[in-house]
Amino acid sequence: MRAILVVDVQDSFLAREEEWAQVSAPDIVERIGRVVEHGRASGDAVVWVLHAEPGSDGPFDPALGHVRLQAGLEPGDGDVRIAKRVHSAFAGADADGESLDERLRALGVDEVVVTGIRTEQCCETTARAASDLGYAVTFVLDATATHPHAAWDGGTITPAEIQRATASALQGRFADVTTIEALLAR
């Protein structure tokens, strides 16, 4: 069985207005909506992951109200919901004390499709962890989004460069990197 993982597509990023103005995919909700719709039609499980940093007084602090799915993404009754405090959706446990791995194994999931926000951060980390745990991983590159970043040695790395590097690091080692259109055509 397959699960669609939607990682951190939350209002916390919208609260970072300057960064969000430079996001690689301002239509990320629509893109992920297509993947989720296709997954549901195929009988896939859907997992909604939100990043929370309680007490941080920043956009990821649940007390400020931004730790919620962006408008247009609607969880279904049988969908799995996970809150995380670190980059990987597989690290830690949910409010019930279960890890994402435990929840997926209970559903019979052996393949995950990774989508979400920050291609190179939470999405890539989740994909690598899933691979290490033995899941077949499909990474839908254009169903992820990121922002420009300062390079460690000066200058700026564009979202396209970040996504290319992430896809290159994952492909054939940790995941099958694909596009929305290719995924929907399978």
C-alpha positions in Angstrom: 0.0 0.0 0.0 1.1 3.5 -0.7 0.8 6.7 1.4 0.9 10.3 0.2 2.9 12.4 2.7 2.1 16.1 2.7 4.9 17.7 4.7 4.5 21.2 6.3 2.2 22.9 3.8 1.1 25.2 6.6 0.4 28.9 7.3 3.6 29.2 9.2 5.4 29.8 5.8 2.8 32.4 4.8 3.6 34.3 8.0 7.2 34.6 6.7 6.0 37.1 4.0 9.4 38.0 2.6 10.4 34.4 2.1 7.0 33.4 0.8 7.2 36.2 -1.8 10.2 34.2 -3.3 8.8 30.7 -3.0 9.4 28.4 -6.0 5.8 27.3 -6.2 3.2 29.8 -4.9 0.6 27.4 -6.2 1.9 24.5 -4.0 -1.6 23.9 -2.6 -3.1 23.3 -6.0 -0.1 21.1 -7.0 -0.4 18.9 -3.9 -4.1 18.9 -4.2 -3.7 17.1 -7.5 -1.4 14.5 -6.0 -3.7 13.9 -3.0 -6.8 13.6 -5.3 -5.0 11.1 -7.5 -3.8 9.2 -4.4 -7.3 9.0 -2.9 -8.7 7.8 -6.2 -6.0 5.1 -6.2 -6.8 4.0 -2.7 -3.7 5.5 -1.1 -3.5 6.7 2.5 -3.0 10.4 3.0 -0.8 11.7 5.7 -0.8 15.4 6.8 2.4 16.5 8.6 2.6 19.8 10.4 5.8 21.2 12.0 5.3 22.7 15.5 7.8 24.5 17.8 5.8 25.1 21.0 7.1 28.1 23.0 9.3 29.4 20.2 7.2 32.6 19.8 7.7 32.3 16.0 5.5 31.2 13.1 5.8 27.6 14.0 4.6 28.1 17.6 1.1 26.6 17.7 0.0 29.4 20.2 0.3 31.9 17.4 -2.2 30.1 15.2 -0.1 29.5 12.0 0.4 25.7 12.6 -2.5 24.7 10.3 -2.8 23.5 6.8 -2.9 26.2 4.1 -6.3 27.0 2.8 -7.5 24.6 0.1 -6.0 21.5 1.7 -8.7 19.4 3.4 -8.0 16.3 5.4 -10.4 13.4 5.0 -11.9 11.4 7.8 -9.6 8.5 7.5 -6.4 10.5 6.9 -3.5 10.4 9.2 -2.3 13.6 11.0 1.1 14.0 12.5 2.8 16.9 14.3 6.6 16.9 14.3 9.2 19.1 16.1 12.2 18.2 13.9 12.9 18.0 10.2 12.0 14.4 9.5 8.3 13.3 9.8 9.6 9.9 10.9 11.4 11.2 14.1 9.5 11.4 17.3 5.9 10.5 18.0 2.5 12.0 17.7 0.2 13.0 20.6 -0.8 9.4 21.0 2.8 8.3 21.4 2.9 6.5 18.0 5.6 7.3 15.4 4.7 7.8 11.7 6.5 4.6 11.0 4.2 2.7 13.4 1.1 4.3 12.0 2.1 3.5 8.4 3.1 -0.1 9.2 -0.3 -0.6 10.9 -2.0 0.5 7.6 0.2 -1.9 5.6 2.1 1.0 3.8 5.3 0.0 2.1 5.7 3.0 -0.3 5.5 6.7 0.4 5.1 9.6 -1.9 6.8 12.8 -0.5 5.4 16.3 -1.2 5.5 19.5 0.8 7.4 22.6 1.8 11.1 23.0 1.9 12.3 20.6 -0.7 15.8 20.4 0.7 14.9 20.4 4.4 11.8 18.6 5.8 10.9 16.9 2.5 14.4 15.6 1.7 15.0 14.6 5.3 11.7 12.7 5.4 12.5 10.9 2.1 15.9 9.8 3.4 14.5 8.6 6.7 11.7 6.7 4.8 14.3 5.0 2.6 16.4 4.1 5.7 13.3 2.5 7.2 12.8 0.3 4.1 10.0 2.2 2.4 10.0 2.6 -1.4 10.1 6.4 -1.8 8.7 8.5 -4.6 9.8 12.2 -4.4 7.5 14.5 -6.4 9.9 17.3 -7.1 7.4 19.8 -8.5 5.0 19.1 -5.6 7.6 20.5 -3.2 8.5 24.2 -2.7 11.5 26.1 -1.4 13.0 29.6 -1.2 16.4 31.1 -2.1 19.1 30.5 0.5 22.4 32.1 1.3 25.2 29.8 0.1 27.7 28.8 2.8 30.5 30.3 0.8 28.7 33.4 -0.3 26.1 34.4 -2.8 22.6 33.0 -3.1 21.3 29.6 -4.2 18.1 29.8 -6.3 15.2 27.5 -5.6 15.8 25.8 -9.0 19.4 25.0 -8.0 18.3 23.7 -4.6 15.7 21.5 -6.2 18.2 20.2 -8.7 20.7 19.4 -6.0 18.1 17.7 -3.9 16.8 15.6 -6.8 20.3 14.6 -7.8 21.2 13.5 -4.2 18.0 11.5 -3.8 17.6 9.9 -7.2 18.6 6.2 -7.3 19.9 6.3 -3.7 17.0 7.2 -1.5 14.1 7.8 -3.9 12.6 7.7 -7.4 12.4 11.4 -8.2 9.5 12.3 -10.5 7.1 15.0 -11.5 3.3 15.4 -10.9 2.5 14.6 -14.5 4.6 11.5 -14.5 3.1 10.3 -11.2 -0.5 10.9 -12.4 0.3 9.0 -15.7 1.4 5.9 -13.8 
